[in-house]
Amino acid sequence: MPDPLLPPPPVPALPSTDALAVASYGGELLAAVERLIGPSAKAGAAAALVAEMDNIRLALQAHDGTRIRRAVGLWGRLLGRDVEAQMQAEQLAGQLDVCLLRADDGMQVLQRELEWHQQQWMRVDAAVAAIDAWAAAAEAQAHPAEPVAQAALQRRVHHLRGLARLRQTEADQLRLLHAQGAELIERYQRIRDVLLPLWRQQALAQRSAGMPAELAQAADAQARIVDEVTAMQARLR
C-alpha cells in the first residue's frame, strides 16, 4: 500500500521533454523520502547489554581462579592480568544485583531500538516501492525525441533504480539488526529468569551442605550462563 506521505508518479510521467526537467525527474519524491525516513537512530544498545552480561559472567567466576587464569593466558599471567581479573571478578560478584539492574535497563533500551528498527524498515520498504514506481512510470512512457533528453532520462532512471537498491539494502540491514537484537534479548531473559536463579539455588544448596567455596559454584548452571554470554558476544561480531 503506497505511503500517503510519498507522492505517486505524475501522469504523464514526463510532462516536459526539456533535458533539465527530465534530469530532475523524481526530485520531489526523493525529498519526501528523506523526510519520511529521517536520520538514523543511535545504536549501541546491543553492545551495551552484552558488555553488562560479560560483567555477570565474570562475577560468577569470582571463586574460579583456574578459569580466570586460563582465560587471560600465559602472557596475561606474566603481566599480572589474572590478578586484575580476579579482583574485578570479586568486585562484580558483590554487585551482581546491580549488574542485573543495569542489564534490565539495557534490555529496555534495546527493545525500544527494535521497535524503531521495525518501523523504519517499513518506511524504507515504502520508499523503495515508490522510487521503483516512479522509475517504471518513466520507462513506460514514450522517450523524448531529443537525444540529449533521452540520455538524461536514461541516467535519471538508472539513478532512481540505484537509490532504490541502496534503500533496499538499508531495509535488509535493519531486519538483520532486529533479528540480532531479538536473539540477544531472548538469551538475556533465559539467563535472568532461568539460569541465574538456578545457579543461585544450586550455590545455596551446596553451601548449606557444607561444601567448600571453590566447589560451591553451581557448575552446570554457571557453564550454561557462560555459553549464553559467549553466544551473545559472537552474535555481535
N, C-alpha and C positions, 0 to 999 in steps of 0.2 A: 504494500500500500504506500503510495507516494507520501512523503512528509509534507505537510501543509506549509512548512517554512521554506521549502525549496521550490522555486518556480518551475513549471513544466516547460518543455521546449515550445518556442513560438511557432505559430502557423501563419504563413510558411516559415520554415526554419531559418531561411536566409532571405529576409525582406529586402536586402540590398546586395548587389553584386560588387560593390566597391571593395577593393582589396583590403583597405584599412578596416572597414566594417567586418569583413569576413575574418580577419586576423584576430578581432576581439570577440568573436562569437563565443557565447557561454560565459562571458565575463561576469554578468550579474549572478549567474548560478554559482560560480566559484566563490564570489564574495559571500553569497548566502551560505555556502558550505562552511566557510571559515567561521561565520557567526554561529552556525548550528553546532559545530564540533568544538570550537573554543580551544583554549590552551590545554596542554597535557596536565593531568593531575600529578601531584607529588607522589612518588613511590617510595618504597623502602620499608614498609610495614612488615613484609615477609622476612626480610633480613633481620629486622629488629626482634621479631618473635623467635627466630631460630637462634639468634645470639643469646637471648634470655634462656632458651631451652638448653643451650650449651652450659650456661651457668648452673642450671639444675642438674645436668649430667655430672658436672664436676663436683657439685655439692654431695651427691650420692656416693662419690668415690673418696670422700674425705678420710675414711678408715681403710682405704685400699691403696697403701703406699706402693705396692708392687705394680699395680695397674698404672699409677701415675708415673712411676719411673720408666715403665715400658713405653708409655705414651710420648715422653719427651726424648727418648732415645739416648744412645751413648753420648753423643756430642752435647745434648742438653744437660745430661747429668754432670759432665765435665764443667759446664758453665754454671752449674748450680740452679738450673731451671726447675729441676724436680723439687727442690726445697721451696722455690717460689710458688710452684703449682700446688704443693701440699698446703702451704699457708693460705693460698687463695681458696682451696677447696674447703678447708676448715672454717674459714670466714663465711663462705657461702652456705655451708651446712647450718650455721647458726642463723642464716637469713633465708631459709628455704621458703617460708611462707611469704616473705616479701618478694622473692623472685617470682612466686606464683601469681601474686597480685599484679606485678609488672607484666607478666606474660598474659594475664587476663586482659589487661589494658591493651597490650599489643594485639591480641586476637580481635578485640573490638575495632581497633583501627583498621586491621586487615579486612575485617568483614565490611567496613564502610568502603574500603578500596575496591573490594569485589563487586559491591553494588554499583559503584561508579563504572567499573570495567564493563559490566553488563549493559548499563545504559549507554555508554559510549560506543560500544561496538554496534549497537542497534542504530545509533545516529550515523556511524560511519557506513554501515550497510545501506542506509537510505541514501547517503551521499553518493556511494558507488553506483547505485541503481539510477539515480538522477543524472549523473555525469554520462553514464553509458547511454541513457535515453536521448540526451542532447546530441551525443556523437552519432547515434543511429539515425536521428532525425535529419542531421546534416548530410549524412551519407545517402539517405533515401531520396533526397531532393536532387533535381537536375543540377549538375555542376555549372558554375558560371562559365560563360563562353570565353572570357578573357583569360589568357594563360597565367597572368600574374595572380588573379583572383583564385584560379584553380589551385595553384601552388600554395597560396595562403590557406585555402580551405584544407588541403591535404595535411599541411603542417599543423593546423589547429585541431583537426580531428585526431591526428596522431598524438598531439599533446594531451588532449582530453582523455584518450584511452590510457595513456601512460599515467596520468593522475589517478584515474580510476583504479588501476592496478596497484599503485602505491598505497592508496587508501584501503584497498582490499588486504594488502599485507599488514597494514596497521590493525585492521579488524581481527585478522588471524592472530596477531601477536597479543591482542587484548584477550582473546579467548584462551590462548595458552597461559597467560598470566593468571587468568581467572581460575583455570583448572589447577595450576600450580598452587595458588593460594588456598583453594578449597581443600586440596590434599593436605597442606600444612595444618590447616585448622582441624581437619579430621584426626590427624596424627596427634596434635596437641591435646585435643579433647580426650583421646584414648589414654594418653599419658596421665592427664589430670584426673579424669573420672574413674579410670580402671586400674592402670598400672601403679600409679603413685600411692593410692590408698592400699593396694595390695602390698606394696613394698613396706609401707608403714606398719601394716598389720603383721606381716612376717617378721619385721625387725623387732616389734614389740613382743611378739611371742617368743622369739629367740632370746631376747634379754630377760624375759620372765623365767625362762628355763635355765638361766644362769650360764648361757653360752658366752665365751669370750667375745670382746668387742670386735676383734678382727674377723670373727666368724658370723657375727650378727649383722649381716649385710643384706639379707633377703636376696640372695644372689640371683635367683631366677628372674624375679621382677625387675631387679636393677639391670640385668643384662638386656631384658626386653626394652626397658626405657632407653638404654644406651643405643640399642639398634634403631629405635624410632628416631632418636635425635640424629643419629648418623644418616639415616634416610632423608630426614628433613634437610640436613646440610647438603647432601648430594643433590637434592631437588633444585637447589639454588645455583648449582654450578653450570 
